[in-house]
Amino acid sequence: MAGVLAVLLAAGAIGWISRRMITKPVEQIEDFSRRVAGGDYSTRLEGSFKFELGQLADHLRDMVEAFKRGLGFSRGLQSSLTTACLFMDRHEKLTFVNQEYLDLFGKPGKPEDYQGMTLAELFYGDANKETVAGKAMSRNRSFRDMEMETKAQDGSEVFVRYDVAPCRIWTATSSALSPCSTT
């Protein structure tokens, strides 16, 4: 009977130590990574981690800080642009358009109202229309000093000189083209 009790106590102690040293820290790291993946970049990975989990936690903290610096630089650069500008993904869906662009072409609303819309939808109201940005990506070349005469949404005439260039977005395994357009 004493042997069974000793085995049960040992199993309980092992379970408690395992929970404290492995399961709980892994849950904290998982929760942190889930919050960052969900866009909460202000979150912190709190806690004291030991052994390999400590190294993993340190690497995750470093990675998130580097990501936040890069993202902050990119967002700061975008928000400081004073000329009409937009960025799209490789499917020509808007990932950024500034208020100056919307104002130039008399588009109502705020830039975030246009996120995910294609450039052709924004500009022509027809998602199937070909755009210079699409040509820039498919041909992997820039178009500079383009001129266009068009009408703003309110009917006023707009004369624009613009450049379109595919931007390379670098990742660890590849680069993807995304057009950048300034007016």
Secondary structure, 3 states (H helix, E strand, C coil): CHHHHHHHHHHHHHHHHHHHHHHHHHHHHHHHHHHHHCCCCCCCCCCCCCHHHHHHHHHHHHHHHHHHHHHHHHHHHHHHCCCCEEEECCCCEEEEECHHHHHHCCCCCCHHHHCCCEHHHHHHCCCCCCCHHHHHHHHCCCEEEEEEEEECCCCCEEEEEEEEEEEEEECCCCEEEEEEEEC
